[in-house]
């Protein structure tokens, strides 16, 4: 009788531990899936220039609307930002396929298109009004290789393995879903393709741009380290902006 009761007690304890372990220790696969599927976004009290959503300690900035297109085309931009130096740093070659993410009015796209021809420039924007401006631009004879693309806030909507180089000028800090957008962009890159982020220098208080619309190089590299990208180089040739270059890792999709 005593032996039987002990055996029953042991079986009951073992069963209880099995049930408890099921709740306390998730399967390793579930942990991995949750890590990939749930980027570390946090909602909180926002600032006037932000959206109240935080990613890796940074509040995401509010998007500049299509009404700001004239500012993108301001005559002083050529001397303030030196897009000619940026184009040199991109090391473009004829036949390349390039993506201008957050292309806006096409300020950079129309500078790249003649260089990469007969290659293409995917000019991607999430605002239909901006895509309308890009469509008008693509109808001009000298920009026939410019392809307007209406993206989503979480997807650039580009074909897989279609792009040699993607450039984001003063746009990454405004992405409501930076992790998802960059994952979709990496899928669009060819093996060994590059992503170039151009952002106003957050370390420099002399740069006359609102704080949320600037990023430090350290923050850029920290955020993109969560992705299958390898930092390649940083150029400080521009008067006010970082040029930070990443290459798609061999483990990238």
DRENMIMI-845517 format. One record per residue (C-alpha): x, y, z; residue number from 0. Coordinates in Angstrom, 2 decimals. Example, Ala and Ser with C-alpha at 12.3 -4.5 7.8 and 13.67 -1.06 7.14 Angstrom:
BEGIN
<r><east>12.30</east><north>-4.50</north><up>7.80</up><i>0</i></r>
<r><east>13.67</east><north>-1.06</north><up>7.14</up><i>1</i></r>
END
This chain:
BEGIN
<r><east>0.00</east><north>0.00</north><up>0.00</up><i>0</i></r>
<r><east>2.76</east><north>2.42</north><up>0.99</up><i>1</i></r>
<r><east>4.73</east><north>1.64</north><up>-2.17</up><i>2</i></r>
<r><east>1.62</east><north>2.17</north><up>-4.28</up><i>3</i></r>
<r><east>0.85</east><north>5.53</north><up>-2.65</up><i>4</i></r>
<r><east>4.48</east><north>6.68</north><up>-3.15</up><i>5</i></r>
<r><east>4.36</east><north>5.70</north><up>-6.81</up><i>6</i></r>
<r><east>1.11</east><north>7.60</north><up>-7.29</up><i>7</i></r>
<r><east>2.53</east><north>10.65</north><up>-5.50</up><i>8</i></r>
<r><east>5.68</east><north>10.60</north><up>-7.68</up><i>9</i></r>
<r><east>3.58</east><north>10.35</north><up>-10.81</up><i>10</i></r>
<r><east>1.43</east><north>13.28</north><up>-9.69</up><i>11</i></r>
<r><east>4.50</east><north>15.45</north><up>-8.95</up><i>12</i></r>
<r><east>6.08</east><north>14.57</north><up>-12.29</up><i>13</i></r>
<r><east>2.89</east><north>15.46</north><up>-14.14</up><i>14</i></r>
<r><east>2.66</east><north>18.78</north><up>-12.30</up><i>15</i></r>
<r><east>6.24</east><north>19.67</north><up>-13.21</up><i>16</i></r>
<r><east>5.54</east><north>18.78</north><up>-16.85</up><i>17</i></r>
<r><east>2.53</east><north>21.13</north><up>-16.96</up><i>18</i></r>
<r><east>4.47</east><north>23.91</north><up>-15.22</up><i>19</i></r>
<r><east>7.40</east><north>23.56</north><up>-17.61</up><i>20</i></r>
<r><east>5.03</east><north>23.88</north><up>-20.57</up><i>21</i></r>
<r><east>4.02</east><north>27.37</north><up>-19.39</up><i>22</i></r>
<r><east>7.33</east><north>28.57</north><up>-18.00</up><i>23</i></r>
<r><east>9.76</east><north>27.47</north><up>-20.73</up><i>24</i></r>
<r><east>8.58</east><north>28.20</north><up>-24.31</up><i>25</i></r>
<r><east>10.00</east><north>26.01</north><up>-27.05</up><i>26</i></r>
<r><east>13.22</east><north>27.46</north><up>-28.55</up><i>27</i></r>
<r><east>11.59</east><north>27.81</north><up>-31.97</up><i>28</i></r>
<r><east>8.81</east><north>29.99</north><up>-30.52</up><i>29</i></r>
<r><east>11.40</east><north>32.29</north><up>-28.93</up><i>30</i></r>
<r><east>13.22</east><north>32.69</north><up>-32.23</up><i>31</i></r>
<r><east>10.02</east><north>33.38</north><up>-34.14</up><i>32</i></r>
<r><east>8.88</east><north>35.99</north><up>-31.64</up><i>33</i></r>
<r><east>12.24</east><north>37.73</north><up>-31.80</up><i>34</i></r>
<r><east>12.00</east><north>38.12</north><up>-35.58</up><i>35</i></r>
<r><east>8.30</east><north>38.87</north><up>-35.77</up><i>36</i></r>
<r><east>8.11</east><north>41.45</north><up>-32.98</up><i>37</i></r>
<r><east>10.52</east><north>44.38</north><up>-33.43</up><i>38</i></r>
<r><east>11.15</east><north>46.34</north><up>-30.21</up><i>39</i></r>
<r><east>8.72</east><north>49.20</north><up>-30.83</up><i>40</i></r>
<r><east>7.42</east><north>51.14</north><up>-27.86</up><i>41</i></r>
<r><east>4.55</east><north>53.60</north><up>-27.64</up><i>42</i></r>
<r><east>4.96</east><north>56.62</north><up>-25.40</up><i>43</i></r>
<r><east>4.50</east><north>60.33</north><up>-24.91</up><i>44</i></r>
<r><east>5.56</east><north>61.92</north><up>-28.16</up><i>45</i></r>
<r><east>7.21</east><north>65.22</north><up>-28.92</up><i>46</i></r>
<r><east>5.72</east><north>67.83</north><up>-31.31</up><i>47</i></r>
<r><east>7.93</east><north>66.58</north><up>-34.15</up><i>48</i></r>
<r><east>7.42</east><north>62.86</north><up>-33.52</up><i>49</i></r>
<r><east>4.71</east><north>60.21</north><up>-33.68</up><i>50</i></r>
<r><east>4.95</east><north>58.88</north><up>-30.13</up><i>51</i></r>
<r><east>6.49</east><north>55.62</north><up>-31.33</up><i>52</i></r>
<r><east>10.02</east><north>54.61</north><up>-30.35</up><i>53</i></r>
<r><east>12.50</east><north>52.23</north><up>-31.97</up><i>54</i></r>
<r><east>15.73</east><north>51.29</north><up>-30.23</up><i>55</i></r>
<r><east>15.53</east><north>54.36</north><up>-28.01</up><i>56</i></r>
<r><east>14.75</east><north>56.82</north><up>-30.83</up><i>57</i></r>
<r><east>11.41</east><north>58.53</north><up>-31.35</up><i>58</i></r>
<r><east>10.31</east><north>58.21</north><up>-34.96</up><i>59</i></r>
<r><east>9.86</east><north>61.60</north><up>-36.62</up><i>60</i></r>
<r><east>6.66</east><north>62.74</north><up>-38.30</up><i>61</i></r>
<r><east>6.65</east><north>62.47</north><up>-42.09</up><i>62</i></r>
<r><east>7.04</east><north>65.60</north><up>-44.16</up><i>63</i></r>
<r><east>3.91</east><north>65.77</north><up>-46.33</up><i>64</i></r>
<r><east>3.81</east><north>66.23</north><up>-50.09</up><i>65</i></r>
<r><east>3.19</east><north>69.91</north><up>-49.42</up><i>66</i></r>
<r><east>6.90</east><north>70.10</north><up>-48.62</up><i>67</i></r>
<r><east>7.92</east><north>69.26</north><up>-52.20</up><i>68</i></r>
<r><east>8.97</east><north>72.86</north><up>-52.95</up><i>69</i></r>
<r><east>11.41</east><north>72.70</north><up>-50.01</up><i>70</i></r>
<r><east>13.00</east><north>69.61</north><up>-51.57</up><i>71</i></r>
<r><east>13.56</east><north>71.61</north><up>-54.74</up><i>72</i></r>
<r><east>14.86</east><north>74.81</north><up>-53.07</up><i>73</i></r>
<r><east>17.70</east><north>76.44</north><up>-55.05</up><i>74</i></r>
<r><east>19.96</east><north>76.55</north><up>-51.98</up><i>75</i></r>
<r><east>19.91</east><north>72.76</north><up>-51.60</up><i>76</i></r>
<r><east>22.74</east><north>72.27</north><up>-54.09</up><i>77</i></r>
<r><east>25.15</east><north>74.29</north><up>-51.94</up><i>78</i></r>
<r><east>23.73</east><north>73.24</north><up>-48.55</up><i>79</i></r>
<r><east>23.77</east><north>69.48</north><up>-49.16</up><i>80</i></r>
<r><east>26.15</east><north>69.05</north><up>-52.14</up><i>81</i></r>
<r><east>24.21</east><north>66.32</north><up>-53.97</up><i>82</i></r>
<r><east>27.04</east><north>66.26</north><up>-56.52</up><i>83</i></r>
<r><east>29.35</east><north>64.85</north><up>-53.82</up><i>84</i></r>
<r><east>26.70</east><north>62.35</north><up>-52.76</up><i>85</i></r>
<r><east>26.36</east><north>61.05</north><up>-56.31</up><i>86</i></r>
<r><east>30.15</east><north>60.60</north><up>-56.43</up><i>87</i></r>
<r><east>30.06</east><north>58.61</north><up>-53.18</up><i>88</i></r>
<r><east>27.37</east><north>56.29</north><up>-54.56</up><i>89</i></r>
<r><east>29.85</east><north>55.03</north><up>-57.19</up><i>90</i></r>
<r><east>27.15</east><north>54.54</north><up>-59.80</up><i>91</i></r>
<r><east>27.85</east><north>52.69</north><up>-63.04</up><i>92</i></r>
<r><east>25.95</east><north>52.31</north><up>-66.33</up><i>93</i></r>
<r><east>23.57</east><north>49.37</north><up>-66.24</up><i>94</i></r>
<r><east>23.00</east><north>49.41</north><up>-62.48</up><i>95</i></r>
<r><east>19.51</east><north>49.17</north><up>-61.01</up><i>96</i></r>
<r><east>19.17</east><north>51.72</north><up>-58.21</up><i>97</i></r>
<r><east>16.31</east><north>52.36</north><up>-55.78</up><i>98</i></r>
<r><east>15.67</east><north>55.86</north><up>-54.45</up><i>99</i></r>
<r><east>13.60</east><north>55.15</north><up>-51.33</up><i>100</i></r>
<r><east>11.50</east><north>58.12</north><up>-50.27</up><i>101</i></r>
<r><east>12.21</east><north>59.72</north><up>-53.61</up><i>102</i></r>
<r><east>9.82</east><north>62.64</north><up>-53.04</up><i>103</i></r>
<r><east>9.89</east><north>65.00</north><up>-56.00</up><i>104</i></r>
<r><east>12.72</east><north>63.09</north><up>-57.67</up><i>105</i></r>
<r><east>15.54</east><north>65.45</north><up>-56.72</up><i>106</i></r>
<r><east>18.10</east><north>62.63</north><up>-56.46</up><i>107</i></r>
<r><east>16.44</east><north>60.24</north><up>-58.91</up><i>108</i></r>
<r><east>16.87</east><north>62.60</north><up>-61.82</up><i>109</i></r>
<r><east>20.56</east><north>63.01</north><up>-60.97</up><i>110</i></r>
<r><east>21.11</east><north>59.25</north><up>-60.93</up><i>111</i></r>
<r><east>19.03</east><north>58.20</north><up>-63.93</up><i>112</i></r>
<r><east>21.35</east><north>59.52</north><up>-66.68</up><i>113</i></r>
<r><east>24.38</east><north>57.92</north><up>-65.01</up><i>114</i></r>
<r><east>22.99</east><north>54.38</north><up>-64.64</up><i>115</i></r>
<r><east>21.29</east><north>54.22</north><up>-68.05</up><i>116</i></r>
<r><east>20.49</east><north>51.79</north><up>-69.63</up><i>117</i></r>
<r><east>19.89</east><north>50.62</north><up>-66.06</up><i>118</i></r>
<r><east>16.86</east><north>51.72</north><up>-64.06</up><i>119</i></r>
<r><east>16.05</east><north>53.92</north><up>-61.10</up><i>120</i></r>
<r><east>13.14</east><north>52.75</north><up>-58.97</up><i>121</i></r>
<r><east>11.76</east><north>55.97</north><up>-57.45</up><i>122</i></r>
<r><east>9.77</east><north>54.80</north><up>-54.43</up><i>123</i></r>
<r><east>7.48</east><north>56.89</north><up>-52.26</up><i>124</i></r>
<r><east>4.50</east><north>56.18</north><up>-50.00</up><i>125</i></r>
<r><east>2.59</east><north>59.37</north><up>-50.88</up><i>126</i></r>
<r><east>0.49</east><north>59.13</north><up>-54.07</up><i>127</i></r>
<r><east>0.99</east><north>62.85</north><up>-54.69</up><i>128</i></r>
<r><east>4.76</east><north>62.40</north><up>-54.74</up><i>129</i></r>
<r><east>4.42</east><north>59.39</north><up>-57.04</up><i>130</i></r>
<r><east>2.36</east><north>61.63</north><up>-59.31</up><i>131</i></r>
<r><east>5.30</east><north>64.05</north><up>-59.55</up><i>132</i></r>
<r><east>7.65</east><north>61.14</north><up>-60.23</up><i>133</i></r>
<r><east>5.36</east><north>59.86</north><up>-62.98</up><i>134</i></r>
<r><east>5.43</east><north>63.25</north><up>-64.69</up><i>135</i></r>
<r><east>9.23</east><north>63.20</north><up>-64.46</up><i>136</i></r>
<r><east>9.46</east><north>59.70</north><up>-65.95</up><i>137</i></r>
<r><east>7.58</east><north>60.85</north><up>-69.05</up><i>138</i></r>
<r><east>10.43</east><north>63.15</north><up>-70.05</up><i>139</i></r>
<r><east>12.77</east><north>61.68</north><up>-72.65</up><i>140</i></r>
<r><east>15.90</east><north>62.00</north><up>-70.49</up><i>141</i></r>
<r><east>14.28</east><north>60.11</north><up>-67.60</up><i>142</i></r>
<r><east>12.67</east><north>57.19</north><up>-69.42</up><i>143</i></r>
<r><east>14.59</east><north>54.78</north><up>-67.19</up><i>144</i></r>
<r><east>12.97</east><north>56.19</north><up>-64.05</up><i>145</i></r>
<r><east>10.30</east><north>53.83</north><up>-62.68</up><i>146</i></r>
<r><east>7.85</east><north>55.35</north><up>-60.16</up><i>147</i></r>
<r><east>6.75</east><north>52.95</north><up>-57.40</up><i>148</i></r>
<r><east>4.06</east><north>53.48</north><up>-54.77</up><i>149</i></r>
<r><east>5.36</east><north>51.75</north><up>-51.65</up><i>150</i></r>
<r><east>3.66</east><north>50.93</north><up>-48.36</up><i>151</i></r>
<r><east>4.67</east><north>52.14</north><up>-44.91</up><i>152</i></r>
<r><east>6.06</east><north>48.66</north><up>-44.20</up><i>153</i></r>
<r><east>7.13</east><north>47.47</north><up>-47.66</up><i>154</i></r>
<r><east>9.07</east><north>49.11</north><up>-50.51</up><i>155</i></r>
<r><east>7.18</east><north>46.97</north><up>-53.06</up><i>156</i></r>
<r><east>10.21</east><north>46.14</north><up>-55.20</up><i>157</i></r>
<r><east>10.84</east><north>42.83</north><up>-57.01</up><i>158</i></r>
<r><east>13.06</east><north>40.33</north><up>-55.17</up><i>159</i></r>
<r><east>16.78</east><north>40.44</north><up>-56.02</up><i>160</i></r>
<r><east>16.22</east><north>43.30</north><up>-58.48</up><i>161</i></r>
<r><east>18.38</east><north>46.10</north><up>-57.09</up><i>162</i></r>
<r><east>22.12</east><north>46.75</north><up>-56.95</up><i>163</i></r>
<r><east>21.98</east><north>49.77</north><up>-54.66</up><i>164</i></r>
<r><east>19.32</east><north>51.52</north><up>-52.57</up><i>165</i></r>
<r><east>19.71</east><north>55.02</north><up>-51.20</up><i>166</i></r>
<r><east>17.60</east><north>56.72</north><up>-48.52</up><i>167</i></r>
<r><east>18.18</east><north>60.46</north><up>-48.20</up><i>168</i></r>
<r><east>16.77</east><north>62.00</north><up>-45.00</up><i>169</i></r>
<r><east>13.94</east><north>59.46</north><up>-44.95</up><i>170</i></r>
<r><east>14.86</east><north>56.55</north><up>-42.67</up><i>171</i></r>
<r><east>14.22</east><north>58.55</north><up>-39.48</up><i>172</i></r>
<r><east>10.59</east><north>59.10</north><up>-40.61</up><i>173</i></r>
<r><east>9.72</east><north>55.45</north><up>-41.26</up><i>174</i></r>
<r><east>6.89</east><north>54.26</north><up>-39.02</up><i>175</i></r>
<r><east>8.06</east><north>50.67</north><up>-39.52</up><i>176</i></r>
<r><east>11.83</east><north>50.86</north><up>-40.06</up><i>177</i></r>
<r><east>12.51</east><north>47.20</north><up>-39.33</up><i>178</i></r>
<r><east>9.86</east><north>45.93</north><up>-41.75</up><i>179</i></r>
<r><east>10.77</east><north>48.40</north><up>-44.49</up><i>180</i></r>
<r><east>14.43</east><north>47.49</north><up>-44.31</up><i>181</i></r>
<r><east>13.65</east><north>43.78</north><up>-44.36</up><i>182</i></r>
<r><east>11.62</east><north>44.28</north><up>-47.53</up><i>183</i></r>
<r><east>14.43</east><north>46.36</north><up>-49.02</up><i>184</i></r>
<r><east>17.02</east><north>43.69</north><up>-48.24</up><i>185</i></r>
<r><east>14.86</east><north>41.15</north><up>-50.08</up><i>186</i></r>
<r><east>14.89</east><north>43.49</north><up>-53.08</up><i>187</i></r>
<r><east>18.69</east><north>43.70</north><up>-53.11</up><i>188</i></r>
<r><east>20.77</east><north>41.46</north><up>-55.30</up><i>189</i></r>
<r><east>23.42</east><north>39.34</north><up>-53.50</up><i>190</i></r>
<r><east>26.10</east><north>41.75</north><up>-52.31</up><i>191</i></r>
<r><east>23.90</east><north>44.79</north><up>-52.98</up><i>192</i></r>
<r><east>24.28</east><north>47.97</north><up>-50.93</up><i>193</i></r>
<r><east>22.05</east><north>50.21</north><up>-48.82</up><i>194</i></r>
<r><east>23.13</east><north>53.83</north><up>-48.28</up><i>195</i></r>
<r><east>21.61</east><north>55.96</north><up>-45.53</up><i>196</i></r>
<r><east>22.07</east><north>59.73</north><up>-45.74</up><i>197</i></r>
<r><east>21.03</east><north>61.52</north><up>-42.55</up><i>198</i></r>
<r><east>21.71</east><north>64.92</north><up>-41.01</up><i>199</i></r>
<r><east>24.37</east><north>64.55</north><up>-38.33</up><i>200</i></r>
<r><east>22.68</east><north>64.18</north><up>-34.96</up><i>201</i></r>
<r><east>25.98</east><north>64.67</north><up>-33.13</up><i>202</i></r>
<r><east>26.36</east><north>68.20</north><up>-34.46</up><i>203</i></r>
<r><east>24.22</east><north>70.87</north><up>-32.77</up><i>204</i></r>
<r><east>25.32</east><north>73.32</north><up>-35.46</up><i>205</i></r>
<r><east>23.30</east><north>71.45</north><up>-38.10</up><i>206</i></r>
<r><east>20.14</east><north>73.60</north><up>-38.32</up><i>207</i></r>
<r><east>17.63</east><north>70.74</north><up>-38.43</up><i>208</i></r>
<r><east>15.11</east><north>69.66</north><up>-35.79</up><i>209</i></r>
<r><east>16.52</east><north>66.99</north><up>-33.47</up><i>210</i></r>
<r><east>14.18</east><north>64.17</north><up>-34.52</up><i>211</i></r>
<r><east>15.10</east><north>64.75</north><up>-38.15</up><i>212</i></r>
<r><east>18.78</east><north>64.06</north><up>-37.45</up><i>213</i></r>
<r><east>20.58</east><north>60.82</north><up>-36.57</up><i>214</i></r>
<r><east>23.98</east><north>60.04</north><up>-35.15</up><i>215</i></r>
<r><east>26.17</east><north>57.53</north><up>-36.97</up><i>216</i></r>
<r><east>26.14</east><north>55.36</north><up>-33.85</up><i>217</i></r>
<r><east>22.34</east><north>55.21</north><up>-33.85</up><i>218</i></r>
<r><east>22.22</east><north>54.38</north><up>-37.55</up><i>219</i></r>
<r><east>24.68</east><north>51.54</north><up>-37.13</up><i>220</i></r>
<r><east>22.93</east><north>50.27</north><up>-34.00</up><i>221</i></r>
<r><east>19.55</east><north>50.03</north><up>-35.71</up><i>222</i></r>
<r><east>20.80</east><north>48.40</north><up>-38.88</up><i>223</i></r>
<r><east>22.89</east><north>45.89</north><up>-36.93</up><i>224</i></r>
<r><east>19.60</east><north>44.08</north><up>-36.23</up><i>225</i></r>
<r><east>19.40</east><north>43.24</north><up>-39.94</up><i>226</i></r>
<r><east>21.45</east><north>41.03</north><up>-42.30</up><i>227</i></r>
<r><east>23.59</east><north>43.99</north><up>-43.32</up><i>228</i></r>
<r><east>27.30</east><north>44.62</north><up>-42.83</up><i>229</i></r>
<r><east>28.58</east><north>48.14</north><up>-42.28</up><i>230</i></r>
<r><east>31.10</east><north>48.96</north><up>-44.99</up><i>231</i></r>
<r><east>32.06</east><north>52.61</north><up>-44.64</up><i>232</i></r>
<r><east>30.96</east><north>56.06</north><up>-43.52</up><i>233</i></r>
<r><east>31.73</east><north>59.20</north><up>-45.49</up><i>234</i></r>
<r><east>31.62</east><north>62.69</north><up>-44.01</up><i>235</i></r>
<r><east>32.18</east><north>64.53</north><up>-47.30</up><i>236</i></r>
<r><east>28.81</east><north>66.26</north><up>-47.17</up><i>237</i></r>
<r><east>28.48</east><north>69.57</north><up>-45.30</up><i>238</i></r>
<r><east>25.74</east><north>68.43</north><up>-42.90</up><i>239</i></r>
<r><east>24.98</east><north>64.74</north><up>-43.48</up><i>240</i></r>
<r><east>26.44</east><north>61.31</north><up>-42.85</up><i>241</i></r>
<r><east>26.70</east><north>58.89</north><up>-45.75</up><i>242</i></r>
<r><east>26.61</east><north>55.42</north><up>-44.18</up><i>243</i></r>
<r><east>27.06</east><north>52.43</north><up>-46.50</up><i>244</i></r>
<r><east>25.97</east><north>48.87</north><up>-45.69</up><i>245</i></r>
<r><east>26.27</east><north>45.73</north><up>-47.79</up><i>246</i></r>
<r><east>23.82</east><north>42.85</north><up>-47.84</up><i>247</i></r>
<r><east>25.26</east><north>39.99</north><up>-45.81</up><i>248</i></r>
<r><east>25.66</east><north>36.53</north><up>-47.27</up><i>249</i></r>
<r><east>22.96</east><north>35.38</north><up>-44.83</up><i>250</i></r>
<r><east>20.47</east><north>37.98</north><up>-46.12</up><i>251</i></r>
<r><east>17.28</east><north>36.81</north><up>-47.82</up><i>252</i></r>
END
